[in-house]
């Protein structure tokens, strides 16, 4: 969580990013969804967000797209490879689409 700002962000040249403080347990789990899905959608409160994770599924993607009024990208990373150069293309395209004209 917060450690990503210390370890990952500097390596990628990213600024310090907001960190979601997840609760210890999610009360409203929906079958087939990652435990973070509902919480992240509520936390974002309509603001654009990118969620990069190695445990998300198509169900999480659909749930966010159907229930989050703002722009959102749920990007699954291959858990055996981690975050690679090929992951950055769709993330960059999404971010460029968020830029005000």
URFEN-V139814 format. One record per residue. N is the residue number from 1. RES is the residue in one small letter. SS is DSSP state (H for helix, E for strand, - for the rest). PHI is phi in degrees with one decimal (* if undefined). Layout:
((N	RES	SS	PHI) (N	RES	SS	PHI))
//
This chain:
((1	x	-	*) (2	x	-	-64.0) (3	x	H	-63.9) (4	x	H	-60.3) (5	x	H	-68.0) (6	x	H	-90.0) (7	x	H	-104.3) (8	x	H	-87.3) (9	x	H	-53.2) (10	x	H	-61.8) (11	x	H	-68.0) (12	x	H	-97.3) (13	x	-	73.4) (14	x	-	-93.8) (15	x	-	-73.7) (16	x	-	-64.3) (17	x	-	-109.5) (18	x	-	-60.4) (19	x	-	-118.2) (20	x	-	-83.8) (21	x	-	-91.3) (22	x	-	-71.1) (23	x	-	-70.3) (24	x	-	-64.2) (25	x	-	-142.4) (26	x	-	-96.5) (27	x	-	-73.8) (28	x	-	-110.3) (29	x	-	-73.5) (30	x	-	-108.0) (31	x	-	-55.4) (32	x	-	87.1) (33	x	-	-100.4) (34	x	-	-64.8) (35	x	-	-65.2) (36	x	-	-84.5) (37	x	H	-56.7) (38	x	H	-65.1) (39	x	H	-64.7) (40	x	H	-62.5) (41	x	H	-62.1) (42	x	H	-67.1) (43	x	H	-60.4) (44	x	H	-67.8) (45	x	-	48.3) (46	x	-	90.4) (47	x	-	-77.0) (48	x	-	-63.7) (49	x	E	-153.2) (50	x	E	-115.7) (51	x	E	-118.0) (52	x	E	-110.4) (53	x	E	-154.2) (54	x	-	-100.9) (55	x	-	-119.4) (56	x	-	-76.0) (57	x	-	-130.4) (58	x	H	-60.2) (59	x	H	-63.4) (60	x	H	-65.7) (61	x	H	-57.3) (62	x	H	-62.5) (63	x	H	-61.6) (64	x	H	-65.7) (65	x	H	-63.5) (66	x	H	-80.8) (67	x	H	-124.4) (68	x	-	-112.4) (69	x	-	-70.9) (70	x	-	-93.4) (71	x	-	-71.4) (72	x	E	-151.6) (73	x	E	-125.3) (74	x	E	-106.4) (75	x	E	-114.6) (76	x	E	-90.3) (77	x	-	-101.1) (78	x	-	-62.9) (79	x	-	-66.1) (80	x	-	-84.3) (81	x	-	-108.1) (82	x	-	76.3) (83	x	-	-72.5) (84	x	-	-123.5) (85	x	H	-55.7) (86	x	H	-66.8) (87	x	H	-72.9) (88	x	H	-73.4) (89	x	H	-59.9) (90	x	H	-66.4) (91	x	H	-68.1) (92	x	H	-60.9) (93	x	H	-57.9) (94	x	H	-64.2) (95	x	H	-63.4) (96	x	H	-61.4) (97	x	H	-68.3) (98	x	H	-88.2) (99	x	-	-70.9) (100	x	-	-65.6) (101	x	-	-89.9))
//
